[in-house]
Amino acid sequence: MNFSLILQSLPFLWSGFLLTLGLSAVSILGSTVLGLIVAALRTSRIPLIPGLARAYVEIFRGSPIPITLLFVYFGAALYLGYSVNLFIAAAVGLSVYHSAFVAEIIRSGIEAVPAGQHEAAQILGLKPLQTFSWVVLPQTVKIALPPLVGQYISLIKDTSIASIIGLVELMKVGQSIVDRTSDPVSIYLIVAVFYFAICYPPSVWVTRRQRKALAQ
């Protein structure tokens, strides 16, 4: 392993790491908001709305993520008439794609809330939106949190695919250095360490939370 090359490459890899970290944070937020909306629509009793929400979920769950990223980036230029910032395009693509998976996780959590909770809220005179916000959603978060964290970790890993539209994130930086130096072992090892540094803490956190919940 070439330690001299690693030291020379660290500033460039660090900049890629920061961009990946920012992209992950924005995309997690975006996919959560969109997923929550879609999950609420899927469990709605308004005619046609659940079917449309389900179609949204199935379309993105049944297609590869590069298609979504390419469509967002090049589709905006084609249909809107101007190019989109690479970071914004990647964040939108990742958010939209992963929101379909987040929506299904949240929907499962909503449906896992006992029916008696809804009935109790109605007896107390709460409106549907109040019932969802104050009664159903807090319980859904507890139920859905472990699989949600797993989905967020998958999203973080998928940020590496953003290089397909030209975004210079961590993997793209590593690939560029490897192309120049022909030393994939040293560089990709450090890239893997950076990804591990992002993904491991939330995994440990949710595992400890689950153990704590089981112990109570």
Secondary structure, DSSP 4 states (H G I P E B T S, - for coil): --HHHHHHHHHHHHHHHHHHHHHHHHHHHHHHHHHHHHHHHHT--STTHHHHHHHHHHHHHTS-HHHHHHHHHHHIIIIISSPPPHHHHHHHHHHHHHHHHHHHHHHHHHHHS-HHHHHHHHHTT--HHHIIIIIIHHHHHHHHHHHHHHHHHHHHHHGGGGGGGT---HHHHHHHHHHHH--HHHHHHHHHHHHHHHHHHHHHHHHHHHHHHHH-
